[in-house]
Amino acid sequence: MTAQHPTIGRLLRSLRARKGWTLKQMSEHSGIPLSTLSKVEHDRLTLTYDKLLQLSQRLQLRMSELFAEQDEAPEPPVTARRSIGRVDDAIRITTPNYDYYYLCPELRRKRMIPVLTRVRAKTIAEFGALVHHSGEEYIHVLEGRMEVHTEFYDPIVLETGEGVYIDSNMGHAYIAAEGCDEVLLLGVCSSADEQLMESLLTLHGEEGAVASKVRQLEPAAKPARRAAKKQATR
């Protein structure tokens, strides 16, 4: 089906909206009576060529600009997505070097993955090969001192309260800096890939896959555990 051509009235309404004019202001600028403009905008009247020429001249527009329909950007949909980031609800993955807490797990197809990480690795030898994944990430040091290793930059040390923003496709690793036993990090990984969470879990190998499956089984049992805990505190 072919799209309908815009009417003169629709074009005038669009032009007036772009300039932020009232119908009265449009009449004053164009020299065309307000009542005539109103009828034109409601498609009850059209303008002769002479009137269109007058309109373009008074508004200092070429005729082609007068007939140029502006694309209206659609308003972004309101998804009303919300999730509380509690450690108790996180997907927890423990490895020899790291404890990962993937927050807000009930939201599917996230484009941002918040994760708390406790780092125990103190050398790159302990950490192993640098990791790569899609997107970008920001890592903020909450406790301790972090040493950042990346594929194309010299290592740097970040203190508590400092952070780093990197391209996650670049090889990278975070370890505890010299003199620090553990580091607590808050990270946010972002990507247009809607399967980002699954991609991150695969970085942990079999442990990540097992943790993911365990977490999916937990929600049904959680209400009972919480009720029992509440009963015990009475």
BELFENZI-V232813 format. One record per residue. N is the residue number from 1. D_CENTER is the distance of its C-alpha to the mean C-alpha in Angstrom with 2 decimals. Layout:
BEGIN
n->N d_center->D_CENTER
n->N d_center->D_CENTER
END
This chain:
BEGIN
n->1 d_center->34.81
n->2 d_center->34.77
n->3 d_center->32.75
n->4 d_center->35.00
n->5 d_center->35.75
n->6 d_center->34.71
n->7 d_center->37.66
n->8 d_center->38.99
n->9 d_center->37.98
n->10 d_center->34.32
n->11 d_center->34.35
n->12 d_center->36.00
n->13 d_center->33.57
n->14 d_center->30.66
n->15 d_center->32.54
n->16 d_center->33.38
n->17 d_center->29.82
n->18 d_center->28.63
n->19 d_center->31.39
n->20 d_center->30.86
n->21 d_center->34.55
n->22 d_center->36.44
n->23 d_center->38.96
n->24 d_center->41.69
n->25 d_center->40.11
n->26 d_center->39.66
n->27 d_center->43.35
n->28 d_center->44.40
n->29 d_center->42.60
n->30 d_center->43.74
n->31 d_center->47.23
n->32 d_center->46.80
n->33 d_center->47.87
n->34 d_center->45.22
n->35 d_center->46.73
n->36 d_center->46.59
n->37 d_center->42.92
n->38 d_center->42.14
n->39 d_center->44.01
n->40 d_center->42.32
n->41 d_center->38.80
n->42 d_center->39.81
n->43 d_center->41.29
n->44 d_center->44.81
n->45 d_center->46.09
n->46 d_center->45.40
n->47 d_center->46.27
n->48 d_center->48.98
n->49 d_center->48.47
n->50 d_center->50.30
n->51 d_center->47.95
n->52 d_center->44.85
n->53 d_center->46.43
n->54 d_center->47.17
n->55 d_center->43.58
n->56 d_center->42.17
n->57 d_center->44.80
n->58 d_center->44.35
n->59 d_center->40.57
n->60 d_center->41.04
n->61 d_center->39.03
n->62 d_center->40.09
n->63 d_center->40.78
n->64 d_center->38.08
n->65 d_center->35.48
n->66 d_center->36.83
n->67 d_center->36.21
n->68 d_center->32.77
n->69 d_center->30.30
n->70 d_center->26.87
n->71 d_center->23.88
n->72 d_center->22.07
n->73 d_center->18.30
n->74 d_center->17.34
n->75 d_center->15.63
n->76 d_center->12.20
n->77 d_center->13.11
n->78 d_center->12.97
n->79 d_center->12.10
n->80 d_center->13.46
n->81 d_center->11.83
n->82 d_center->13.15
n->83 d_center->14.59
n->84 d_center->16.92
n->85 d_center->16.82
n->86 d_center->20.54
n->87 d_center->22.19
n->88 d_center->24.73
n->89 d_center->22.23
n->90 d_center->20.48
n->91 d_center->21.27
n->92 d_center->23.73
n->93 d_center->24.85
n->94 d_center->27.81
n->95 d_center->29.07
n->96 d_center->31.92
n->97 d_center->29.63
n->98 d_center->26.56
n->99 d_center->25.59
n->100 d_center->22.01
n->101 d_center->20.49
n->102 d_center->17.33
n->103 d_center->16.06
n->104 d_center->14.94
n->105 d_center->16.45
n->106 d_center->17.14
n->107 d_center->13.66
n->108 d_center->13.81
n->109 d_center->11.62
n->110 d_center->8.73
n->111 d_center->6.13
n->112 d_center->6.56
n->113 d_center->10.32
n->114 d_center->12.16
n->115 d_center->15.75
n->116 d_center->18.95
n->117 d_center->21.44
n->118 d_center->25.14
n->119 d_center->26.61
n->120 d_center->30.34
n->121 d_center->30.79
n->122 d_center->32.75
n->123 d_center->33.37
n->124 d_center->31.76
n->125 d_center->34.66
n->126 d_center->33.57
n->127 d_center->29.92
n->128 d_center->30.85
n->129 d_center->29.12
n->130 d_center->25.91
n->131 d_center->22.83
n->132 d_center->20.48
n->133 d_center->17.37
n->134 d_center->14.58
n->135 d_center->11.52
n->136 d_center->11.44
n->137 d_center->12.10
n->138 d_center->13.27
n->139 d_center->16.46
n->140 d_center->18.32
n->141 d_center->22.00
n->142 d_center->22.98
n->143 d_center->26.55
n->144 d_center->28.80
n->145 d_center->28.50
n->146 d_center->26.39
n->147 d_center->27.51
n->148 d_center->24.88
n->149 d_center->26.13
n->150 d_center->24.46
n->151 d_center->25.91
n->152 d_center->26.50
n->153 d_center->27.01
n->154 d_center->29.65
n->155 d_center->28.85
n->156 d_center->27.86
n->157 d_center->28.28
n->158 d_center->25.83
n->159 d_center->27.26
n->160 d_center->26.02
n->161 d_center->23.42
n->162 d_center->22.32
n->163 d_center->19.32
n->164 d_center->18.32
n->165 d_center->15.32
n->166 d_center->16.13
n->167 d_center->15.61
n->168 d_center->15.83
n->169 d_center->18.04
n->170 d_center->20.59
n->171 d_center->22.94
n->172 d_center->22.45
n->173 d_center->24.02
n->174 d_center->24.14
n->175 d_center->27.57
n->176 d_center->29.53
n->177 d_center->31.28
n->178 d_center->35.08
n->179 d_center->36.63
n->180 d_center->33.65
n->181 d_center->33.98
n->182 d_center->30.42
n->183 d_center->27.02
n->184 d_center->24.32
n->185 d_center->20.76
n->186 d_center->17.36
n->187 d_center->14.71
n->188 d_center->10.96
n->189 d_center->10.45
n->190 d_center->7.46
n->191 d_center->8.36
n->192 d_center->8.53
n->193 d_center->11.39
n->194 d_center->11.27
n->195 d_center->14.23
n->196 d_center->12.75
n->197 d_center->14.40
n->198 d_center->17.63
n->199 d_center->17.57
n->200 d_center->17.37
n->201 d_center->20.15
n->202 d_center->22.32
n->203 d_center->22.45
n->204 d_center->24.64
n->205 d_center->27.04
n->206 d_center->29.13
n->207 d_center->28.33
n->208 d_center->24.65
n->209 d_center->25.70
n->210 d_center->28.23
n->211 d_center->25.92
n->212 d_center->23.44
n->213 d_center->26.40
n->214 d_center->27.84
n->215 d_center->24.72
n->216 d_center->24.66
n->217 d_center->28.25
n->218 d_center->27.84
n->219 d_center->26.50
n->220 d_center->29.82
n->221 d_center->31.83
n->222 d_center->29.78
n->223 d_center->31.06
n->224 d_center->34.59
n->225 d_center->34.07
n->226 d_center->32.60
n->227 d_center->35.50
n->228 d_center->37.96
n->229 d_center->36.53
n->230 d_center->36.74
n->231 d_center->40.29
n->232 d_center->41.27
n->233 d_center->40.30
n->234 d_center->42.46
END
